Amino acid sequence: MTQTVSDFVIERLRQWGVRRIYGYPGDGINGIVGALDRVDDGMEFVQARHEELAAFMACAHAKFSGEVGVCLATSGPGAIHLLNGLYDAKLDHQPVVALVGQQKRSALGGDYQQEVDLLSLFKDVAHEFVQMATSPEQVRHLIDRAMRISRDRRAVTCVIFPNDLQELPAVPVPPREHGTVHSGIGITAQSVVPPPDALQYAADILNAGRKVAILAGAGALHATDELVAVAERLGAGIAKALLGKAAVPDDLPYVTGAIGVLGTRPSSWMMEECDTLLIVGSSFPYAEFLPEEGQALCVQIDTDARALGLRYPTELGLTGDSRATLAALLPLLTPRSDSSWRESIESEVARWWRVLEARAHVRASPINPQRVFWELSPRLPDDAVLTCDSGSAANWYARDVKLRRGMKASLSGGLATMGPAVPYAISAKHVHPDRPVIALLGDGAMQMNGLNGLITIARLWREWSDPRLVVMVLNNRDLNLVSWEQRVLGGDPKFEASQELPDFPYARFAQMLGLEGMRVDSPDAVGAAWDAAFAADRPMLLEMVTDAAVPPLPPDVSLAQAKAYFSALWQGDPEGMRTLKAVIREYWASLTAGRLETTS
């Protein structure tokens, strides 16, 4: 049988090491889908319920495997559906290749059905490389460039295939003539360590600091040992951007936890007091949570020189791999003889954990959402993989969940979009079928994408060597984070037509699909529910009925935020009295835990 362009595309991707494609079929990609059906071995097609979920899965594949994620969609509407998931990958700097169908070449420009200007559509999200194949001779170098640029620039790339081209005979080796391109798959060798004089300058800056703070992001996830060693040598504390939550374990006494609106008071305190800042693999955007300009000398390490000095003025930017650069820097650092800075950090961290425990046990109706996450931490299996959605679930995940060494975790960081937790979890199970996976999300995200993802889980779970996948839904019938943003940022009362969600029997729906499902509406039952989920012989959905009035307080409440909140109450917030009582309870819990600054 003659090899078609589509057959060649699949074979070339296999040569690049791709073993899995996430997508949804359609007549615009019939040729490629047919080639997937013909492939003998070594290439899996994962059918999502929607192209957006396929793109999320490809992004998560890159996050949890370190490989290039690949997604596939048909022309027109299918291609359009990919965009949100692809932007998630773009903003989190994940390597993803999108393969997209198009109408026949002869029809292009004819205002044909489902004809969309895909080059223009994908030009922003795949700005590093987006091309449409118009001849079989092009296909080899288009796939090679899409894969290489995506991998080496950690970017989204896209190749568009008109459907008639997909069925033409392949040209594996273009003719050796003028106007042809002859690409290859060879290894890319890169410099990963800055030069010695730059490392010495960085060491001089860090050695001169008396109060060193480290901010670790997603670019430091593979540098756990090096981060710990540098922090120990410098007597520093480590704060984490949310994408870097798994970079260092939360049980180290000098790890201050998340930074920012979803962050901790110790992280804010450390940034307010430090005189030296080391940023490793992070592009954390919120200036108000970093040291005041001029307060701290800053050294930053990043693989992308374009990120250096972008968020905080740096004395020195080092372009290099975080792990290799920290390892090369470590011998040049001087151990600290004065431990007072480190002791202050550890004291702040210890008191903060007491505050979180007290807050998690504050009475609510029926369940305090913080309790759900607090009870999860000690029950997490050692090799757990966690995914989280945007919304108030991300607040509790950021603060209350204690990750230990060896765990993996991620969410939508740069885009902070709703809907990725469940497709991320599905992809995590494909990458790590032998590890338990936990998806944490609210009912808004569950109704948006999660219910469809649950159908995919019901279809696939028997293929996983460890069948445990726990989907935990906060059922509070409220788009909770936005409700609080309306109150605290906008000074507006909750707009019920916008914010209220229909109630839905999530646990019963899971049971209908042949999965386990449990509805929990008592705080005393939360711990036992987690235990049951991790002991189950199949995926389980935990429907936690939680109180929407519990405030996701930032580490510091500004005067402007307090004024806005009371303005919302004055205007007749429909849950004003309930939320006010909840805020008072949180404040009192913080007081009794010995941490007045948390809510003042």
N, C-alpha and C positions, 0 to 999 in steps of 0.2 A: 504494500500500500504506500502510495506517495506521501511523504511527510508534508503536512500543510504548515502554513505560517503559525497557526495556533499550536500545532504539535511542537514546533521549534521553540515557541515562546515558553511552553511548559518545561521542555528539556533544558533550555538555557537557564531558567530560574532554578532548576534542580542543580545545575552545574555551579550556580552561585551559592548553593546551600539552602535554598528555600525548600521547606518540606510541608508547608501548610498555607492554604489560601482561604481567607474568610470572605464570603460574598453571598450574593443572591442572583439567581439566573434571570435571563430575559433574552428576547430574540436578537438584541443588539450584540450579544456575546455568545451566540449559539456555537460558533466555531471554537471558541476557547473552552466552553463547557464540554463540548464533545471531545476535545483533546484531553481534558481532565478525566473523562470517562474512559478514554483509551489507554491512559498511562498505566503501566504495569504495576509499579510499586514506587514508594518513596515520595508521593505527593498526595496530601489529604485535602479534600474540600470540605469546609465547615459552613453549612448553610445557616445563615442568620435569619431572623424573622423580618429584618428590615436592613437596608443598606447602611443606615446610620450606625446600627449595632455592629455591622461588619467592620466599619472603619474604627469604631471604639475597640473592637477585638484586636484589630491589627496594631493599634497603638499600644494596647496592653501587652500584646505579644512582644513588641519591642521592649517595653519596660521590664517585663519579667524574664525575658530570655537573653537580652542583649543583642538579638539578631534583628534583621530587617523584617518588619511586618508587611504583609501583602494583602490587599483587599481587591475585590473584583465586583464591578457593577455594570449593568447594561447602559444603553444610551439614554439621553433625555432625563426622564424622572429618576431613574436609578442612579445616574451620575450625580444629580443634584442632591439626592438623599445622603451621599457620602460626606458632604461638606462639613457638617458639624464635627463628626469624628475625626476628619482630617485636620481641621483647625485645632482640635484638642492635641493632636500629635505635633502640629507645627509649633504651637505655643509652649509645649513641654519639650521641644527639641528631640523628638523621637523619629527614628528612621522608618518611614512607611512609604511603600510604593503602591500607587493606585493604578489598576488596569481598568480601562473604561471603554465601552463600546461606542460606536457611532454609526450613523446611517451610511448607506452606500456612497462611495466617492462621487458617483455620477449624479447623485441627488443633492449634494451639498451646495448650498447657495440658492436652492430652489424652494425655500420655505416649506420643507417637507415635514411630514408628521414626525414628531419627537426630535426634530433637528434643533439642536442647541449649540451655540458657539462655545464649545467646550474648552477650546484654548483660552478664550477670554475668561470663562467661568473659573478655571483652575489656575489662572495666572498668578493670583495672589497666594493662595494656600500652597501651591507647588512652585513658588517663584524661582527656586533653584534650578528646576528642570521640568518642563512640560512640553511634550511634542506629540504630534499626530503622525502615525505611520501612513505613508502614501504609496510605498512600494516594498516588496519583500526584501529587497536588498538593504533597506534601512533597519530592519527589525533587530538584527544582532546588536548594532551599536546603540540603538535606542534602549534596549533592555540593559545592556552593559552600563550605559551612562546613568540610567535611572537607578540601578542598584548601587553603583559606586558612589554617586553623588549623595544618595540617601544615606548610605552607611557612613561615609567619611565626613559629610557635613551635618549629619544628624538632622536630616530634613525630609520633608514630604516631596516626593516626585510623582509624576503622572505620565503614563503613555496611553494614547488614545488609538483605538483600532477600529476603522470602518469595517462593517460586518462582511462586506464582500472580500476585503483583503485577507480576512482571517482564514478563508477557505482556499486561497491560492497556494500553489506549490512553494515550499520554503526555499530560501537561498541561504544555507548555513554559512557558506563562504562567498562573500561578494567578489565579483570579478576584479582582477588586479588591473585597474584602469583609472584614468583621471576622473575625479568626481565621486569616488567611492571611499568609504571609511572602514578601516579594519581594526576593530577594537578587541580587547582581551579581558580576561578575568584575573590577571595576576595580582599578587599581594600588594597592598599599599603599605609602605614603610614610612612612619612619621616620627618626627622628633617629639618626645613626650616629656623631656626634662629641660628646663631653662638652663642657660650657661652658668658656670661657676661664679662669675662675678655678680650676676643677678641674685643668685641664691645667697651669697654672702651679704649683699645689701639687705635682702629680706631678713636674714638672721640678725643683722645689726639693729634693724628697726624693732623686731620682736624682742630681742634681748634687752633693749633699752626700756621697754614698757614695764610698768609696775602693776598694771591692772589690764591683763590681756583677755579679750573676749573673742571667741571663735563662732562664726556663723557658717553652718554646713548646709548644703543643699543637695539636690539630686545628683549633681556632678561628683559628689563625695560618697555615694552609696557603696562603692567598691573599696573605700579607703578607711574602713572602720578601725583597723589596727593602727594605722598611721595617725588618724585623728586622735585616738586615745593617747598614743605615745607623745604627740606634740602637746596635747593638753596637759599631760602629766609633767612634761619637761618645763613648760612655761607657767604651771600653776593656774591654768586658764579654765574658764567655764565654756561649755558648748551649747549654743542655742541652735535650733533647727528650723529652717524653712519647711513648709509642710510636705513638699515633695522629698525632702531629705529626712523625714521622720525615722526611717529605718537605718540611717547612716551610722548612728551610735545608739546603744541600748539605753532605755530610759531608767534602768535601775542603777546607773552610775550616779553617785551623789552630786557630781558637778555638772550634770546634763540638765539644763534649765528648761528643756522642752521646746514647744513651738513658739514662734515669734509672730507678732502682728495682731490683727483684730481677733483671730482665733487663738492667740497665743497665751502665754502664762505671765504672771506678774514677775517671777524671777528673771525671765528673758528681758522684759522691759527694764527692770532694775539694773541688770548687768549692762545693758546698752546705755543707760543713763549715767553709769558710774565709771565705765572703762576709759582708759587712755590710749589703748591700742586695740585695733580690730583686724582680725584675720578672716577674710571671706573665702570659703573654699567651695567652688562649684555651685554657687547660688547667684540668682538674679532677683532676689527678693525685692519687690518694688516699692514698699511703703516707707517713705523717708521718715515719717513721724515715729517709727519704731526703731530707727537706727540712731546712733549718737548724733548730737547736734554737729553741724558742719564746723570743723575746726577743733572739736573736742578731742578726737582720736586720730592717731596716725594709722593708716590703713594699708595692709598688704592684701592683694587679691589674687587668687589662683583660678584660672579657667582655661578650658581647651580652646575657647573662641575669644580671640583678642578683641572682637567687637563688644564683648560684654564687660571688658575691664574699665573701671572708673565710671561706669554707667549709673550706678545706684548710690555710690558714695565716693567722694574724692579720694583717690588712692595716691600714696607716696610711691608705690611700686606695684605694677601689674605683672604677674608671671603667667605667660602662656604655656600651658603644659597640662599633662594628666595629673589629677589631684593626688592619686596614690603615689605615683613615681616622684612627683615634685616634693610632697611631704616627706617621703623616705629620704630623698637627697638633702632636704633641709634639716632634718632631725639632728644629724651629728654636729651641725653648726650652732645649735641652740644651747643656751646655758641654763642648767637647772636652777630653780628658784630656791633661795635660802629663806625668804620671807613668805610664810604661808598664810598671812592674814587675808589676802584677797580671796584665795581659794576657800578658806574657812567661812568667809562671809557669804560666798556663793552657795556653799553647801548648806549653810544655815537657812538661807532664803528658800532653797529647793525643799528642804525637809519640812519647813513650815507650810509651803505651798501644797505639798502632798496631803498634809493634814487638813488644809482648807478644802481641797477637792473631795476628800473623804467625807468631811462634814456636809458639804453641799450635796453630795450624792445621796445622803440619807435624810435630807430635808423632806418633810411631808409634802405630798402632791396628790393630785386627783386624776387618775388613780395612781400612776407610776411617774416618778421623777425620771426624766430621760437620762440624767447623769448616772443614776443608779444602774441602768442597763449597761453602760460602758464600763463603769467601775467594777461591776461583777464579772465582766468579760475578762479583764486583764489577767487575774490569777489563773484563769481556766484556759488560757490560750495554749494550744499545743506548741511545743518547741519549734516546729518547722512550719508554723502557720503562715499563710499568705492572706493579707487583708486588702480589701478594696473598699473605698468609701465614696459616697456621692456628695454633691454640693448641697448646701442647706444647713440647717441646724445640726444635722448628724455630724457634719464636718467639725463643728465646734467641739462636741463631746469627744469625738475621735481624736482631735488634735490635743486635747488637754488630759482626758481621763484614761486613755488607753496606754498602757505601759508595754512597749515593744521590747523584746529581749533579743540578744544576739542571735543571728541566723534567720530571723523572721524577715519577710518581705511585705511591703505595703505601698499602695499608691492610690492616687485619685486624680481628678482633673485639676491641675494647678494653675497654669497660665490662663486658660479659658474659663475655668471654674464653671463649666456647663453642668446642667442637670442631665442625669440619665446614664452615666457610664458605669456605675458600680456593678450592676449585674452582668453586662457584657464583659467588663474587665474580669469579673470572677470566672466567667466561662472560659475566657482565654487563659487565665491563670491555671485552670484545671487542665487545659490542653498542653500547656508548657510544663506543668508540674502535676501530672495525674496522680502521683503518690503522696501529695501533700494536702492537708486540709485547707480549705479556702473559706473565708468569711466575707460576705458583702454586707455593708452597713449603709442603710439609706432611709430616707423619709418616705411618707406615703405619696408625696407629690412626684418624686422620681420613680417610685414604684408604679404609679399609674401612667407615667409618661413612657417608660421603656421597660421597667422591671417585669411587668406581667408577661409581656411578649418574650423576654429573656427566660422566664420561668418555663415556658413551653419548650424552649431549646434545651434547658437543663433536663427536663423530663425525658427528652428524646435521647440524650447523650450519656447520662450519668453511668450507665452500666459499662461503658468503655473505660472508665477510670479505675486504676488499681486501688485507690483510696476513694470511696464514694462520697466522703464527707464534703459537702458544700452547704454552708449555712447562710441563708438570706435573712437578715434581720431588718424588719420594717418598723419604724416608729409610726404608729397609727395615732395621729392626733387631729386628723381631719382639718389640717391647717397648713398653708404654705408658710411655715413657721418663721424661717429666717427673714423672709420679706415682710411679714407682719411686724416683726421687731424692728426691721430697718425703717418701715414707715413711721413707727413711733419714735425711735431714737435718733434717726437721721433727718427725717422729713417733718417731724412734729405733727404727724397726722394720725388720727385714730385708725384702727383696723378697718379696712374696707371689706366688708363681709362678702360682697358679690365677687370680689377679686380673690379673696384669700381662702374662703372655706372650700373644702374638698368633699366630694361624696364619700360616705362610708362604704367600705368594701370588705368582704370576708376573705382576706388574704390567705389565712391559714386553710380555710375550707377550699379555696381555689387550688392551693398546692395539693391538698388531699385528692381533689378531683383528677389531678394530673398523675396520680400515683406516687407522689412524694409525701414526706412527712410534713405535717403542719401543726402548729401549736399557737393558740391565742392565750396571751398572758395579760391579766388585768389586776394583779396583786404584786406589790413590791417584794413580798416575801417569797414569791414564786420565781423571781427573775433568775437567781443563781441555779436553781434546779432545772430551769428551762435550758440554760446554756449547757449544763451537764448532759441533759438528754440529747441535745443537738449534736454534741461531740461524740456521743455514744451510738448515734443512729447508724443504721446500715444503708442509708441512702440520704440524698440531700433533704434538708429540712428548712422550712420557712418558720421563723419565729415572729409572730405578730405581737409586738409590744404596745399595749394601749397606754399612751403617755400623755402628759399634761402639757398643752400648748402654752400655758401661762408661765412656765419656768423660763426665766430670762437667760439667753446666751450672752452673759455679760462680757465685755472686753476686759483686758487686764487692768485698764484704767478708764474710768468714766469721766469724760470731760464735762465742764460746766455747760457747754453748748448742748451736749447729748442729754444731760439731765434736764435742761430747760425744754428741749424738744419733747422729751418723754412726758413731762408734766403738762406741756401744751396739748399733747394727744389725749391725756386723761381729761383735761379741762373741756376739750371738744366733744367728750362723750364717747370714748372708746368703749365698744360693746363688752369688752372683757376688762375694763379699767380696774375695777376693784380686785378682781382675781389676780391680775398681773401685779398690782401694787402690793398685795399681800405676799406674792411669791418673791418679789424683789426684796421686801423687808426680811423674809425668811432667809434668803440667800445672804443678805448683809449680816444678819445676826449669826448665821452659821460661820461666816468668815471671822466675825469678832470672837466667837467662842473658841475658834481654832487658833486664835492668836495671830490673825492677819488682817488688821483693820485696813491696810492699804489696798487690799484686793478690790474692794468695792467703794472706796472713797475717792 
